[in-house]
């Protein structure tokens, strides 16, 4: 897997500053050229609490990756609230906060998560 060295350096810097707890877990975002996924992680226990991915949706219904990312964020928020999670820390995973990553974050906020 070809991962840029600069993104990995940025990712390490972000992870040194933030961590998910039981009270306030971490949203970790992963994106590829065609898919986006996010998971809510409790780093103190090392468990994934909730996850959502664009694979769950029929991508033919959505016109753009931005709209699909927003739907993934809303679905993640819906699942998190069902589990009793309302406040989280956002980890963009070294990606620029723009486009798909920003749309996912906005969808999660619209769904009811606070960060």
GROMACS elastic network, one bead per residue, 0.5 to 0.9 nm:
[ bonds ]
;  ai    aj funct       b0    kb
    3     6     6  0.86306   500
    3     7     6  0.72712   500
    3     8     6  0.73033   500
    4     7     6  0.54053   500
    4     8     6  0.65223   500
    4     9     6  0.88135   500
    5     8     6  0.51568   500
    5     9     6  0.62052   500
    5    10     6  0.86827   500
    6     9     6  0.50434   500
    6    10     6  0.62000   500
    6    11     6  0.85089   500
    6    94     6  0.85227   500
    7    10     6  0.50691   500
    7    11     6  0.59683   500
    7    12     6  0.86071   500
    7    93     6  0.82291   500
    7    94     6  0.51080   500
    7    95     6  0.67811   500
    8    12     6  0.61578   500
    8    13     6  0.86155   500
    8    93     6  0.84983   500
    8    94     6  0.65958   500
    9    12     6  0.52548   500
    9    13     6  0.63817   500
    9    14     6  0.88178   500
    9    94     6  0.78407   500
   10    13     6  0.50978   500
   10    14     6  0.62884   500
   10    15     6  0.87171   500
   10    93     6  0.80335   500
   10    94     6  0.51259   500
   10    95     6  0.83207   500
   11    14     6  0.51581   500
   11    15     6  0.61908   500
   11    16     6  0.86385   500
   11    91     6  0.87570   500
   11    92     6  0.80928   500
   11    93     6  0.52424   500
   11    95     6  0.79343   500
   12    15     6  0.51366   500
   12    16     6  0.61621   500
   12    17     6  0.88388   500
   12    93     6  0.85356   500
   12    94     6  0.79395   500
   13    16     6  0.52300   500
   13    17     6  0.66880   500
   13    94     6  0.85438   500
   14    17     6  0.53372   500
   14    18     6  0.63320   500
   14    91     6  0.73232   500
   14    92     6  0.82930   500
   14    93     6  0.73775   500
   14    94     6  0.72447   500
   15    18     6  0.52745   500
   15    19     6  0.66892   500
   15    91     6  0.77601   500
   15    93     6  0.80397   500
   16    19     6  0.77796   500
   18    26     6  0.81576   500
   18    89     6  0.75343   500
   18    90     6  0.86004   500
   18    91     6  0.77015   500
   19    24     6  0.88066   500
   19    25     6  0.75564   500
   19    26     6  0.64745   500
   19    42     6  0.82707   500
   19    43     6  0.63204   500
   19    44     6  0.82152   500
   19    89     6  0.76615   500
   19    91     6  0.87737   500
   20    23     6  0.81552   500
   20    24     6  0.58498   500
   20    27     6  0.81449   500
   20    40     6  0.85557   500
   20    41     6  0.64079   500
   20    42     6  0.51159   500
   20    44     6  0.68798   500
   20    88     6  0.76834   500
   20    89     6  0.66775   500
   21    24     6  0.50103   500
   21    26     6  0.74321   500
   21    41     6  0.82310   500
   21    42     6  0.52861   500
   21    43     6  0.59324   500
   21    44     6  0.56369   500
   21    45     6  0.82072   500
   21    88     6  0.88975   500
   22    25     6  0.58267   500
   22    41     6  0.89102   500
   22    42     6  0.57328   500
   22    43     6  0.79943   500
   22    44     6  0.70419   500
   22    45     6  0.80662   500
   23    42     6  0.87070   500
   23    85     6  0.81296   500
   23    87     6  0.76865   500
   23    88     6  0.82193   500
   24    42     6  0.79275   500
   24    85     6  0.78866   500
   24    86     6  0.82019   500
   24    87     6  0.55740   500
   24    89     6  0.64771   500
   25    40     6  0.62439   500
   25    41     6  0.55282   500
   25    43     6  0.72420   500
   25    44     6  0.89966   500
   25    49     6  0.85897   500
   25    85     6  0.81443   500
   25    87     6  0.75085   500
   25    88     6  0.50746   500
   25    89     6  0.61480   500
   25    90     6  0.88071   500
   26    39     6  0.80199   500
   26    40     6  0.53999   500
   26    41     6  0.51503   500
   26    42     6  0.65290   500
   26    43     6  0.75633   500
   26    88     6  0.55812   500
   26    90     6  0.58501   500
   26    91     6  0.65198   500
   27    38     6  0.65315   500
   27    39     6  0.55551   500
   27    41     6  0.63786   500
   27    88     6  0.66785   500
   27    89     6  0.60690   500
   27    91     6  0.56115   500
   27    92     6  0.80222   500
   28    37     6  0.84542   500
   28    38     6  0.54710   500
   28    39     6  0.54206   500
   28    40     6  0.63767   500
   28    41     6  0.73181   500
   28    89     6  0.88534   500
   28    90     6  0.67750   500
   28    92     6  0.63516   500
   28    93     6  0.63521   500
   29    36     6  0.74697   500
   29    37     6  0.59743   500
   29    39     6  0.67848   500
   29    90     6  0.84166   500
   29    91     6  0.66348   500
   29    92     6  0.56109   500
   29    93     6  0.60124   500
   29    95     6  0.85151   500
   29   101     6  0.73286   500
   29   104     6  0.85738   500
   30    35     6  0.84585   500
   30    36     6  0.58014   500
   30    37     6  0.52976   500
   30    38     6  0.60861   500
   30    39     6  0.86921   500
   30    92     6  0.80506   500
   30    93     6  0.70547   500
   30    95     6  0.85272   500
   30   101     6  0.86493   500
   31    34     6  0.77983   500
   31    35     6  0.58578   500
   31    37     6  0.62760   500
   31    38     6  0.85197   500
   31    95     6  0.85190   500
   31   100     6  0.80458   500
   31   101     6  0.80021   500
   32    35     6  0.52179   500
   32    36     6  0.61966   500
   32    37     6  0.88455   500
   33    36     6  0.82807   500
   34    54     6  0.88886   500
   34    65     6  0.78452   500
   35    53     6  0.75447   500
   35    54     6  0.57778   500
   35    55     6  0.71409   500
   35    65     6  0.81445   500
   35    69     6  0.86140   500
   36    52     6  0.87831   500
   36    53     6  0.59441   500
   36    54     6  0.56117   500
   36    55     6  0.82117   500
   36    65     6  0.86631   500
   36    68     6  0.85402   500
   36    69     6  0.66437   500
   36    72     6  0.78953   500
   36   100     6  0.77701   500
   36   101     6  0.84614   500
   36   104     6  0.87173   500
   37    51     6  0.75237   500
   37    52     6  0.57784   500
   37    54     6  0.62087   500
   37    55     6  0.82845   500
   37    69     6  0.83107   500
   37    72     6  0.72902   500
   37    73     6  0.88335   500
   37   104     6  0.89943   500
   38    50     6  0.85602   500
   38    51     6  0.57703   500
   38    52     6  0.55873   500
   38    53     6  0.63572   500
   38    72     6  0.78992   500
   38    73     6  0.78582   500
   38    76     6  0.74596   500
   38   104     6  0.84948   500
   39    48     6  0.66691   500
   39    49     6  0.74166   500
   39    50     6  0.56229   500
   39    52     6  0.63412   500
   39    53     6  0.85181   500
   39    76     6  0.76644   500
   40    47     6  0.87111   500
   40    48     6  0.58706   500
   40    49     6  0.55440   500
   40    50     6  0.51693   500
   40    51     6  0.61982   500
   40    76     6  0.83169   500
   40    80     6  0.79344   500
   40    88     6  0.80853   500
   41    44     6  0.89090   500
   41    45     6  0.87364   500
   41    46     6  0.70827   500
   41    47     6  0.57955   500
   41    49     6  0.56730   500
   41    50     6  0.74149   500
   41    51     6  0.88199   500
   42    45     6  0.57687   500
   42    46     6  0.57319   500
   42    47     6  0.54074   500
   42    48     6  0.63529   500
   42    49     6  0.69015   500
   43    47     6  0.67280   500
   43    48     6  0.84661   500
   44    47     6  0.81309   500
   45    48     6  0.89900   500
   48    51     6  0.73896   500
   49    80     6  0.80405   500
   49    83     6  0.82062   500
   50    76     6  0.71348   500
   50    79     6  0.66121   500
   50    80     6  0.62279   500
   50    83     6  0.80802   500
   51    75     6  0.89370   500
   51    76     6  0.63163   500
   51    79     6  0.79368   500
   51    80     6  0.85717   500
   52    55     6  0.83973   500
   52    56     6  0.73931   500
   52    72     6  0.61265   500
   52    73     6  0.77516   500
   52    75     6  0.65842   500
   52    76     6  0.53129   500
   52    79     6  0.83135   500
   53    56     6  0.57737   500
   53    57     6  0.78302   500
   53    69     6  0.86692   500
   53    72     6  0.60108   500
   53    73     6  0.88391   500
   53    75     6  0.86762   500
   53    76     6  0.83780   500
   54    57     6  0.54613   500
   54    58     6  0.80503   500
   54    59     6  0.74986   500
   54    68     6  0.67134   500
   54    69     6  0.71074   500
   54    71     6  0.81763   500
   54    72     6  0.60259   500
   55    58     6  0.74163   500
   55    59     6  0.79345   500
   56    59     6  0.88666   500
   56    72     6  0.84678   500
   57    60     6  0.87049   500
   57    61     6  0.84646   500
   57    62     6  0.89407   500
   57    68     6  0.79403   500
   57    71     6  0.84840   500
   57    72     6  0.82258   500
   58    61     6  0.59502   500
   58    62     6  0.76157   500
   59    62     6  0.54216   500
   59    63     6  0.79731   500
   59    64     6  0.86075   500
   59    65     6  0.84564   500
   59    68     6  0.71035   500
   60    63     6  0.72946   500
   62    65     6  0.75549   500
   62    66     6  0.89346   500
   62    67     6  0.63831   500
   62    68     6  0.60796   500
   63    66     6  0.84637   500
   63    67     6  0.69898   500
   63    68     6  0.79973   500
   64    67     6  0.54591   500
   64    68     6  0.64967   500
   64    69     6  0.87131   500
   65    69     6  0.59792   500
   65    70     6  0.85807   500
   65    99     6  0.86425   500
   65   100     6  0.66883   500
   66    69     6  0.50762   500
   66    70     6  0.62818   500
   66    71     6  0.87484   500
   66    99     6  0.64291   500
   66   100     6  0.51854   500
   66   101     6  0.85721   500
   66   102     6  0.86560   500
   66   103     6  0.59221   500
   66   104     6  0.80081   500
   67    70     6  0.51326   500
   67    71     6  0.63676   500
   67    72     6  0.87794   500
   67   100     6  0.84221   500
   67   103     6  0.73975   500
   67   104     6  0.88490   500
   68    71     6  0.50965   500
   68    72     6  0.63112   500
   68    73     6  0.87721   500
   68   100     6  0.84314   500
   68   103     6  0.85751   500
   68   104     6  0.84559   500
   69    72     6  0.50333   500
   69    73     6  0.63274   500
   69    74     6  0.87629   500
   69    99     6  0.88844   500
   69   100     6  0.56321   500
   69   101     6  0.74056   500
   69   102     6  0.85608   500
   69   103     6  0.56974   500
   69   105     6  0.86566   500
   69   107     6  0.76525   500
   70    73     6  0.50928   500
   70    74     6  0.63430   500
   70    75     6  0.86953   500
   70   100     6  0.77998   500
   70   101     6  0.88673   500
   70   102     6  0.84492   500
   70   105     6  0.74750   500
   70   106     6  0.66801   500
   70   108     6  0.75471   500
   71    74     6  0.50569   500
   71    75     6  0.61221   500
   71    76     6  0.85308   500
   71   103     6  0.86139   500
   71   104     6  0.73745   500
   71   107     6  0.63268   500
   71   108     6  0.85607   500
   72    75     6  0.50751   500
   72    76     6  0.60865   500
   72    77     6  0.86018   500
   72   104     6  0.63762   500
   72   107     6  0.72562   500
   72   108     6  0.80058   500
   73    76     6  0.50789   500
   73    77     6  0.62038   500
   73    78     6  0.86180   500
   73   103     6  0.75870   500
   73   105     6  0.61946   500
   73   106     6  0.71612   500
   73   109     6  0.78866   500
   73   110     6  0.83925   500
   73   111     6  0.74173   500
   74    77     6  0.50881   500
   74    78     6  0.61385   500
   74    79     6  0.87039   500
   74   104     6  0.77366   500
   74   105     6  0.88445   500
   74   106     6  0.83883   500
   74   109     6  0.77310   500
   74   110     6  0.67302   500
   74   112     6  0.82973   500
   75    78     6  0.50088   500
   75    79     6  0.62487   500
   75    80     6  0.85392   500
   75   107     6  0.82660   500
   75   108     6  0.76897   500
   75   111     6  0.75780   500
   76    79     6  0.52380   500
   76    80     6  0.60708   500
   76    81     6  0.86278   500
   76   107     6  0.86601   500
   76   108     6  0.65882   500
   76   111     6  0.80622   500
   77    81     6  0.60563   500
   77    82     6  0.85007   500
   77    85     6  0.85135   500
   77    86     6  0.82222   500
   77   107     6  0.79259   500
   77   108     6  0.50887   500
   77   109     6  0.75897   500
   77   110     6  0.82437   500
   77   111     6  0.50635   500
   77   112     6  0.62697   500
   77   113     6  0.59036   500
   78    81     6  0.53693   500
   78    82     6  0.63186   500
   78    83     6  0.88419   500
   78   108     6  0.83510   500
   78   111     6  0.62126   500
   78   112     6  0.77787   500
   78   113     6  0.87883   500
   79    82     6  0.51176   500
   79    83     6  0.64424   500
   79    84     6  0.88730   500
   79    85     6  0.87282   500
   80    83     6  0.50382   500
   80    84     6  0.63164   500
   80    85     6  0.50837   500
   80    86     6  0.70417   500
   80   113     6  0.80444   500
   81    85     6  0.50813   500
   81    86     6  0.59383   500
   81   111     6  0.86787   500
   81   112     6  0.76088   500
   81   113     6  0.77009   500
   82    85     6  0.74629   500
   83    86     6  0.89562   500
   85    88     6  0.76091   500
   85   113     6  0.78029   500
   86   112     6  0.70050   500
   86   113     6  0.50601   500
   86   114     6  0.61833   500
   86   115     6  0.89604   500
   87   112     6  0.89366   500
   87   113     6  0.57550   500
   87   115     6  0.61314   500
   88   113     6  0.69795   500
   88   114     6  0.62330   500
   88   115     6  0.54752   500
   89   114     6  0.83984   500
   89   115     6  0.57382   500
   90    93     6  0.89308   500
   90   105     6  0.79744   500
   90   115     6  0.66370   500
   91    94     6  0.80207   500
   92    95     6  0.56100   500
   92    96     6  0.73481   500
   92    97     6  0.68737   500
   92   101     6  0.70131   500
   92   102     6  0.89913   500
   93    96     6  0.87369   500
   94    97     6  0.88120   500
   95    98     6  0.82659   500
   95   101     6  0.74732   500
   96    99     6  0.83226   500
   96   101     6  0.74250   500
   96   102     6  0.85726   500
   97   100     6  0.82174   500
   97   101     6  0.56739   500
   97   102     6  0.53751   500
   98   101     6  0.57779   500
   98   103     6  0.77263   500
   99   102     6  0.53991   500
   99   103     6  0.61423   500
   99   104     6  0.86987   500
  100   103     6  0.50832   500
  100   104     6  0.61563   500
  100   105     6  0.86864   500
  101   104     6  0.51961   500
  101   105     6  0.63476   500
  101   106     6  0.87382   500
  102   105     6  0.51119   500
  102   106     6  0.61726   500
  102   107     6  0.85862   500
  103   106     6  0.50702   500
  103   107     6  0.60771   500
  103   108     6  0.85904   500
  104   107     6  0.51013   500
  104   108     6  0.62292   500
  104   109     6  0.87054   500
  105   108     6  0.51203   500
  105   109     6  0.62675   500
  105   110     6  0.86472   500
  106   109     6  0.50612   500
  106   110     6  0.61251   500
  106   111     6  0.85081   500
  107   110     6  0.50281   500
  107   111     6  0.60836   500
  107   112     6  0.88151   500
  108   112     6  0.65537   500
  108   113     6  0.57455   500
  108   114     6  0.82738   500
  109   112     6  0.52449   500
  109   114     6  0.61865   500
  109   115     6  0.76173   500
  110   113     6  0.73533   500
